[in-house]
Amino acid sequence: MSFNRYAVFMLATGAALTPGHTRAAAFQLKENSAKTQGRAFAGSASAPGDTALVATNPAGMRLLDGRQFQFGAAGIGFSAEYRGDGGRHAGLGGAGTGMPVSGADGGDAGKVAAIPSAYLHLPFGENDQLHFGASLTVPFGLETEYDRDWVGRYNGTGTKLQAIDAGLALSYDVNPYVSFGVNVFVERLDVKVASDMDLGAVLAGAGVPGFVPGNADAHTRVEGDNTDVGFVLGGLFSLDEDTHIGLTYRSGMQHKISGGSARFDADTPTGAAALGLLRSRGLFVDSAGRATLELPAVATVSVTHRINDKWTVMADLSRTGWSKFDQVVVRLDSGQSLPLDFGYRDTTFGSVGADYRVSDTLTLRGGLAYDQTPTTTAHRDTRVPDATRKLVSLGLTWTPSPKTEYNLGYTHAFASDPKIDLVTDYGSTLAGSYDLQADVLAGSFTYRF
């Protein structure tokens, strides 16, 4: 009996070592300010009075009123329910049964998550021309989880990714109309993914008696983490006291995960027998591993214009370099390696919004946005079955005193039902669509001292 070690290993890790499956628009989180949340993120790098400028555009600290601290949190509710006819065991090397893959729809793969943020601003120097800031944000993250026995288990059962940034910012006001700033941050990235493996299909394709597709499943768990340093460069240019233009560039991040691990196990006797047989040939062996994961750079243009004492309008346009995330090569200490192709594309985000000042203590706001997904139909998968979305936001600010401010922001995302049509590395198929829902409710408190 002979085995093609690389082919069989690719079947195993192609379903397991996929941190890049967290690749939709939900992977990039903009929910770092309740105030910008309420206007669909318009004015994120140019609107006065939001301490989140420390992180989004450090040059914008010129627009903050003295020393202040802001703490906030956003609750993100994401729902993703698969609908389809299930899959078929097409099989490998002519070993397919053509029978349906067992399992249900997997339940709601979405989660409800809380995203915290915190900012500090301290002006200093002659005429307060220098500004110091500190920030804590979550710029990337997602979590999806299916029932273990669902019909798409060979494509993924769980995915979790989180990036947390702790930053220090400094800016200088050249004059009342021009300022420049930088925010240097340390980013901690944690990744965990899980999938089932159809070892029955692997062994049937190799001609091993007693195995057929679907009769010997095993499970894989992969995790890794890394800490790296990045930066945000910003400029703020004011045509007059009513019109501000913000330009920002957030660096891409190259996370070199060197202490990752891959684990394989089975819940049934047949799966355990298949796993043991393949391990005797050096396959599906628990091992440490390494990979380089590149998070994208983001460039943003932001404009804010105060029309009068009541109305202020804003707009943002940003470009995210997701095409850098085209391929990840995973290398295990056991000597095996695998290139993983993802097919990302660069994306565009655009938003418009407005604030209406009802009184000295109350401001209402709203906004609309277009958020493009980096995935395409050819590369969409079950881990994050995302689609380009349209956002509608509402919010308010209540300022009961000169020192305190409360903000609320709400966003609802509208997306078409994305379709998937997959052939797994085990030769099975999965075709269907998703019902997607997403809502965000954010709040923050600002204290000036």
C-alpha positions as CSV (number, residue, x, y, z in Angstrom):
1,M,0.0,0.0,0.0
2,S,1.5,3.4,-1.0
3,F,0.5,6.9,0.1
4,N,1.3,10.2,-1.5
5,R,2.4,12.0,1.7
6,Y,2.1,15.5,0.3
7,A,-1.4,14.9,-1.2
8,V,-2.8,13.4,1.9
9,F,-1.3,16.0,4.2
10,M,-2.7,18.7,2.0
11,L,-6.1,17.2,2.5
12,A,-5.7,17.3,6.2
13,T,-4.2,20.8,6.7
14,G,-6.1,22.4,3.9
15,A,-9.2,22.1,6.1
16,A,-7.4,22.8,9.3
17,L,-4.7,25.4,9.0
18,T,-6.8,28.3,7.7
19,P,-6.5,31.4,9.8
20,G,-7.0,33.3,6.6
21,H,-10.6,32.1,6.4
22,T,-11.4,35.0,8.7
23,R,-11.4,37.1,5.6
24,A,-14.6,39.1,5.2
25,A,-15.4,42.7,5.9
26,A,-16.4,41.6,9.5
27,F,-12.7,40.7,10.0
28,Q,-11.8,44.4,9.9
29,L,-13.5,46.2,12.8
30,K,-14.3,49.9,12.6
31,E,-16.3,49.9,15.8
32,N,-13.9,51.9,18.0
33,S,-16.1,55.0,18.6
34,A,-19.8,55.3,19.5
35,K,-19.8,58.8,18.0
36,T,-18.6,57.8,14.6
37,Q,-20.7,54.6,14.8
38,G,-23.8,56.9,14.8
39,R,-22.8,58.4,11.5
40,A,-21.7,55.2,9.8
41,F,-18.1,56.0,10.5
42,A,-18.1,59.2,8.4
43,G,-15.7,61.9,9.8
44,S,-13.7,59.2,11.6
45,A,-10.4,61.1,10.9
46,S,-11.6,64.7,10.7
47,A,-14.6,65.4,13.0
48,P,-13.9,67.5,16.1
49,G,-14.7,66.3,19.6
50,D,-14.1,62.6,19.4
51,T,-11.2,61.3,21.6
52,A,-11.0,58.2,19.2
53,L,-8.9,60.5,16.9
54,V,-5.9,59.5,19.1
55,A,-6.0,56.1,17.2
56,T,-7.7,56.9,13.9
57,N,-5.9,60.1,13.1
58,P,-3.4,61.3,15.7
59,A,-3.0,64.6,13.9
60,G,-6.7,65.2,14.7
61,M,-5.9,65.7,18.4
62,R,-5.8,69.4,17.6
63,L,-9.6,69.2,17.4
64,L,-9.9,67.9,21.0
65,D,-10.8,70.3,23.9
66,G,-8.1,69.9,26.5
67,R,-7.3,66.9,28.7
68,Q,-9.8,64.1,28.4
69,F,-10.4,60.4,28.8
70,Q,-12.9,58.2,26.9
71,F,-14.0,54.7,27.4
72,G,-16.4,52.8,25.2
73,A,-17.7,49.5,24.1
74,A,-19.6,48.1,21.1
75,G,-21.8,45.1,21.1
76,I,-21.7,43.3,17.8
77,G,-24.5,40.8,17.0
78,F,-23.7,38.7,13.9
79,S,-25.9,35.9,12.6
80,A,-25.1,33.5,9.8
81,E,-27.4,30.6,9.1
82,Y,-26.7,28.1,6.3
83,R,-29.4,27.0,4.0
84,G,-28.8,24.4,1.3
85,D,-29.3,20.8,0.1
86,G,-26.2,19.7,1.9
87,G,-23.3,18.0,0.2
88,R,-22.4,14.8,-1.6
89,H,-19.5,12.4,-1.1
90,A,-17.9,12.9,-4.6
91,G,-14.8,11.1,-3.2
92,L,-11.2,10.8,-4.2
93,G,-9.7,8.7,-7.0
94,G,-13.1,7.4,-7.9
95,A,-13.9,6.3,-4.4
96,G,-16.9,8.5,-3.9
97,T,-20.2,7.0,-2.9
98,G,-22.3,9.9,-4.3
99,M,-24.4,9.7,-1.1
100,P,-25.3,12.9,0.9
101,V,-22.9,14.1,3.6
102,S,-24.7,13.5,6.9
103,G,-25.5,16.4,9.2
104,A,-27.8,19.3,9.7
105,D,-27.4,23.0,8.8
106,G,-25.1,23.7,11.7
107,G,-27.2,26.2,13.6
108,D,-26.4,29.9,13.8
109,A,-22.7,30.2,13.3
110,G,-22.6,33.9,14.4
111,K,-21.8,35.3,17.8
112,V,-22.5,38.3,20.0
113,A,-19.3,40.0,21.0
114,A,-18.2,43.1,23.0
115,I,-15.5,45.3,21.5
116,P,-13.9,47.7,24.1
117,S,-12.0,50.9,23.4
118,A,-10.2,53.5,25.6
119,Y,-8.4,56.8,24.8
120,L,-6.5,59.5,26.7
121,H,-5.5,62.9,25.4
122,L,-3.1,65.3,27.0
123,P,-2.1,68.6,25.3
124,F,1.2,70.2,26.4
125,G,4.0,72.6,25.2
126,E,3.8,76.2,24.3
127,N,0.2,77.1,23.4
128,D,-0.7,73.4,23.6
129,Q,0.9,72.8,20.2
130,L,2.0,69.3,21.2
131,H,-0.4,66.5,21.9
132,F,0.1,63.1,23.6
133,G,-2.4,60.3,23.4
134,A,-2.8,56.7,24.5
135,S,-5.3,54.2,23.1
136,L,-6.6,50.6,23.4
137,T,-8.5,49.3,20.3
138,V,-9.6,46.1,18.6
139,P,-9.0,46.6,14.8
140,F,-9.5,43.0,13.6
141,G,-11.6,40.2,14.9
142,L,-14.3,37.6,14.4
143,E,-15.7,34.3,15.8
144,T,-17.9,31.7,14.1
145,E,-18.9,28.3,15.4
146,Y,-21.0,25.5,13.9
147,D,-22.4,22.4,15.4
148,R,-19.7,19.7,15.3
149,D,-21.8,17.3,13.2
150,W,-23.0,19.8,10.6
151,V,-23.1,19.1,6.9
152,G,-20.2,21.5,6.2
153,R,-17.9,20.2,8.9
154,Y,-15.1,19.4,6.4
155,N,-15.0,23.1,5.5
156,G,-14.8,24.3,9.1
157,T,-16.4,24.0,12.5
158,G,-14.9,27.0,14.3
159,T,-12.9,30.1,13.7
160,K,-11.7,32.7,16.1
161,L,-9.3,35.6,15.4
162,Q,-8.6,38.7,17.6
163,A,-6.1,41.6,17.3
164,I,-5.7,44.0,20.2
165,D,-3.7,47.3,19.8
166,A,-2.2,49.3,22.6
167,G,-0.9,52.6,21.2
168,L,0.9,55.8,22.1
169,A,0.4,58.9,19.9
170,L,2.2,62.2,19.5
171,S,1.2,65.2,17.2
172,Y,2.4,68.7,16.5
173,D,0.3,71.7,15.3
174,V,2.3,73.6,12.7
175,N,-0.3,76.3,13.0
176,P,-4.0,76.5,13.6
177,Y,-4.7,75.0,10.2
178,V,-2.1,72.2,9.8
179,S,-1.0,69.4,12.1
180,F,0.8,66.1,11.8
181,G,0.9,63.1,14.1
182,V,1.9,59.4,14.5
183,N,0.4,56.6,16.6
184,V,2.8,53.7,17.3
185,F,1.0,50.6,18.5
186,V,1.8,47.1,19.7
187,E,-0.6,44.5,18.3
188,R,-1.4,41.1,19.8
189,L,-2.9,38.6,17.4
190,D,-4.5,35.3,18.5
191,V,-5.9,32.7,16.0
192,K,-7.8,29.5,16.6
193,V,-9.4,27.3,13.9
194,A,-11.0,23.9,13.8
195,S,-12.3,21.5,11.1
196,D,-13.3,17.9,10.6
197,M,-11.3,15.6,8.3
198,D,-12.9,12.9,6.1
199,L,-10.2,10.3,6.6
200,G,-12.6,7.7,5.2
201,A,-12.3,9.5,1.8
202,V,-8.5,9.7,2.2
203,L,-8.0,6.0,2.8
204,A,-10.7,4.9,0.3
205,G,-8.9,7.0,-2.3
206,A,-5.7,5.1,-1.4
207,G,-7.4,1.8,-1.9
208,V,-7.5,0.8,1.8
209,P,-10.3,-1.8,2.4
210,G,-13.0,-1.1,4.9
211,F,-13.0,2.7,4.5
212,V,-15.5,4.8,2.5
213,P,-16.1,8.6,2.4
214,G,-17.8,9.7,5.6
215,N,-17.2,6.6,7.8
216,A,-14.0,7.8,9.6
217,D,-14.0,11.4,10.6
218,A,-11.3,13.1,12.7
219,H,-11.0,16.6,14.1
220,T,-8.2,19.2,13.8
221,R,-7.5,22.2,16.0
222,V,-4.9,24.8,15.1
223,E,-3.9,27.8,17.1
224,G,-1.2,30.4,17.2
225,D,-0.3,33.9,18.3
226,N,2.1,36.7,17.7
227,T,2.9,40.3,18.8
228,D,4.2,42.9,16.4
229,V,4.6,46.7,16.1
230,G,2.8,49.0,13.6
231,F,1.9,52.7,13.1
232,V,-0.7,55.2,12.0
233,L,0.5,58.3,10.2
234,G,-1.9,61.2,10.1
235,G,-2.3,64.7,8.8
236,L,-5.1,67.2,9.4
237,F,-5.6,70.2,7.2
238,S,-8.2,72.9,8.0
239,L,-9.4,75.2,5.2
240,D,-11.0,77.3,7.9
241,E,-12.5,76.7,11.4
242,D,-15.5,74.9,9.8
243,T,-13.8,72.6,7.3
244,H,-11.3,69.9,8.1
245,I,-9.6,67.3,5.9
246,G,-7.9,64.3,7.5
247,L,-5.5,61.9,5.7
248,T,-4.3,58.7,7.4
249,Y,-2.3,55.7,6.7
250,R,-2.3,52.6,8.9
251,S,0.6,50.3,8.3
252,G,0.2,46.7,7.3
253,M,1.2,44.1,9.9
254,Q,3.3,41.0,9.2
255,H,2.6,38.6,12.0
256,K,5.2,35.8,12.0
257,I,3.6,33.1,14.1
258,S,6.4,30.8,15.2
259,G,4.8,29.0,18.2
260,G,1.7,27.6,16.7
261,S,0.4,24.1,17.1
262,A,-1.7,21.6,15.2
263,R,-3.6,18.8,17.0
264,F,-5.5,15.9,15.5
265,D,-8.0,13.6,17.3
266,A,-11.1,11.3,16.6
267,D,-14.3,10.7,18.5
268,T,-15.3,7.3,17.0
269,P,-13.5,4.0,16.8
270,T,-13.4,4.0,13.0
271,G,-12.0,7.6,13.0
272,A,-9.4,6.6,15.6
273,A,-8.4,3.6,13.5
274,A,-8.0,5.7,10.4
275,L,-6.0,8.3,12.3
276,G,-3.7,5.7,13.8
277,L,-3.1,4.1,10.4
278,L,-2.1,7.5,8.8
279,R,0.0,8.5,11.8
280,S,2.0,5.3,11.4
281,R,3.1,6.8,8.1
282,G,4.0,10.1,9.5
283,L,0.7,11.9,8.7
284,F,-1.7,13.8,10.9
285,V,1.0,14.0,13.7
286,D,0.5,16.6,16.4
287,S,3.2,19.2,15.7
288,A,4.3,22.8,16.3
289,G,4.2,25.0,13.3
290,R,4.8,28.5,11.9
291,A,3.3,30.8,9.3
292,T,3.4,34.5,8.3
293,L,0.0,36.2,8.3
294,E,-0.2,39.7,6.8
295,L,-2.9,42.1,7.9
296,P,-3.7,44.8,5.5
297,A,-2.7,48.4,5.3
298,V,-5.5,51.0,5.2
299,A,-5.5,54.5,3.7
300,T,-8.3,57.0,4.5
301,V,-9.5,60.4,3.4
302,S,-12.0,62.1,5.7
303,V,-13.8,65.4,5.4
304,T,-15.9,67.3,7.9
305,H,-17.7,70.6,7.2
306,R,-19.9,72.6,9.6
307,I,-22.7,74.3,7.6
308,N,-24.1,76.3,10.5
309,D,-24.6,76.2,14.2
310,K,-27.1,73.3,13.7
311,W,-25.7,71.1,10.9
312,T,-22.4,69.4,10.3
313,V,-21.7,67.0,7.4
314,M,-19.0,64.4,7.0
315,A,-17.7,61.8,4.5
316,D,-15.0,59.1,4.6
317,L,-13.4,57.1,1.8
318,S,-10.9,54.3,2.6
319,R,-9.0,51.6,0.7
320,T,-7.9,48.4,2.4
321,G,-5.0,46.4,0.9
322,W,-6.5,42.9,1.4
323,S,-4.7,41.6,-1.8
324,K,-1.6,41.2,0.4
325,F,-3.5,38.4,2.1
326,D,-3.5,36.3,-1.1
327,Q,-1.5,33.3,0.2
328,V,-0.3,31.9,3.5
329,V,2.4,29.2,3.6
330,V,2.1,26.9,6.7
331,R,5.2,25.0,7.8
332,L,5.1,22.3,10.5
333,D,8.1,21.1,12.5
334,S,7.3,17.6,11.3
335,G,8.7,18.7,8.0
336,Q,5.5,19.2,6.0
337,S,4.5,22.5,4.4
338,L,1.5,23.8,2.6
339,P,0.7,26.9,0.5
340,L,-2.8,28.2,1.2
341,D,-4.5,30.3,-1.4
342,F,-7.2,32.8,-0.5
343,G,-7.8,35.1,-3.5
344,Y,-8.4,38.3,-1.6
345,R,-9.0,41.6,-3.4
346,D,-8.4,45.2,-2.2
347,T,-11.6,46.8,-0.9
348,T,-13.2,50.2,-0.8
349,F,-15.3,51.6,2.1
350,G,-17.3,54.9,1.7
351,S,-19.7,56.7,4.1
352,V,-21.6,60.0,4.5
353,G,-23.1,61.3,7.7
354,A,-24.4,64.3,9.5
355,D,-24.8,65.8,13.0
356,Y,-27.7,67.9,14.0
357,R,-27.3,70.0,17.2
358,V,-30.6,70.2,18.9
359,S,-29.4,72.1,21.9
360,D,-26.2,72.8,23.9
361,T,-26.7,69.4,25.6
362,L,-28.1,67.2,22.8
363,T,-26.8,66.3,19.3
364,L,-28.5,63.8,16.9
365,R,-26.7,62.1,14.0
366,G,-27.1,59.6,11.2
367,G,-25.2,58.1,8.3
368,L,-25.0,55.7,5.3
369,A,-22.1,53.5,4.2
370,Y,-21.0,51.1,1.6
371,D,-18.7,48.3,2.8
372,Q,-17.1,46.0,0.2
373,T,-16.0,42.5,1.1
374,P,-12.6,41.2,0.0
375,T,-14.1,37.8,-1.0
376,T,-15.6,36.8,-4.3
377,T,-18.0,34.1,-5.2
378,A,-15.1,31.9,-6.4
379,H,-13.4,32.1,-2.9
380,R,-16.4,32.4,-0.5
381,D,-16.3,29.8,2.2
382,T,-18.2,28.7,5.3
383,R,-16.0,30.3,8.0
384,V,-17.1,33.8,7.1
385,P,-19.7,33.7,4.3
386,D,-19.6,37.4,3.8
387,A,-21.0,39.7,1.1
388,T,-20.7,43.4,0.3
389,R,-23.0,45.3,2.7
390,K,-24.8,48.6,3.1
391,L,-24.9,50.3,6.5
392,V,-27.5,52.5,8.1
393,S,-26.6,54.3,11.4
394,L,-28.2,56.5,14.0
395,G,-26.8,58.0,17.1
396,L,-26.8,60.8,19.7
397,T,-24.6,62.7,22.1
398,W,-25.8,64.0,25.5
399,T,-23.5,66.5,27.3
400,P,-25.0,67.2,30.7
401,S,-22.0,69.3,31.8
402,P,-18.8,70.8,30.3
403,K,-16.8,67.9,31.7
404,T,-19.0,64.9,30.8
405,E,-20.3,63.5,27.6
406,Y,-22.3,60.3,26.7
407,N,-22.6,58.8,23.3
408,L,-24.8,56.1,21.7
409,G,-24.5,54.7,18.2
410,Y,-26.5,52.0,16.3
411,T,-25.8,50.4,13.0
412,H,-27.7,47.8,10.9
413,A,-26.1,46.1,8.0
414,F,-28.0,45.1,4.9
415,A,-26.5,42.3,2.8
416,S,-27.8,39.9,0.1
417,D,-27.8,36.2,0.8
418,P,-24.3,35.1,-0.3
419,K,-24.1,31.7,-2.1
420,I,-21.4,29.1,-1.7
421,D,-20.5,26.3,-4.1
422,L,-17.5,24.3,-2.7
423,V,-15.6,21.2,-3.4
424,T,-13.6,20.2,-0.3
425,D,-10.1,18.8,-0.3
426,Y,-11.7,15.4,0.5
427,G,-13.7,15.4,-2.8
428,S,-17.1,16.2,-1.1
429,T,-19.3,19.0,-2.3
430,L,-21.3,21.7,-0.4
431,A,-23.7,24.1,-2.1
432,G,-26.1,26.5,-0.6
433,S,-26.6,30.1,0.7
434,Y,-26.6,32.0,3.9
435,D,-29.1,34.2,5.7
436,L,-26.9,37.0,7.2
437,Q,-27.9,39.6,9.9
438,A,-25.6,42.1,11.6
439,D,-26.3,44.8,14.2
440,V,-24.0,47.0,16.3
441,L,-24.9,49.0,19.4
442,A,-22.1,51.2,20.8
443,G,-21.8,53.5,23.8
444,S,-19.0,55.7,25.3
445,F,-18.3,58.1,28.2
446,T,-16.0,61.0,27.9
447,Y,-14.6,62.9,30.9
448,R,-12.6,66.2,30.5
449,F,-10.3,67.2,33.4
